[in-house]
Amino acid sequence: MSDTWLIIIAGAVLTYLTRAGGHLVLSRFDRIHPRVERALNAVPAAVLTTLVAPATLSAGPAELIALLVAGLLSLRFGLLTMFLGGVAVLIALRQVMG
């Protein structure tokens, strides 16, 4: 088995254990404090920011346009439409722009 597959499997197992561990810890409480709940609700936006920000700073024009289109789609449509629209625009622009 190649190193790549071992890294993928290890990442999947660690991701699962992290999520399951978080669930087990929170399930011990009858009630979650509102501050903790607000913090947990902010996690997806924080993760998305850490993924998008570096790519934005090192992106070319095709990537920036696709990011703008995805952002606009996210205002009106759901996550899947935003993702597919952004990817489609990126692929098309990379074909045109080289």
ABEGO torsion letter per residue (X at the ends): XBAAAAAAAAAAAAAAAAAAAAAAAAAABABBBAAAAAAAAAAAAAAAAAAAAAAAAABBAAAAAAAAAAAAAAAABBAAAAAAAAAAAAAAAAAAAX
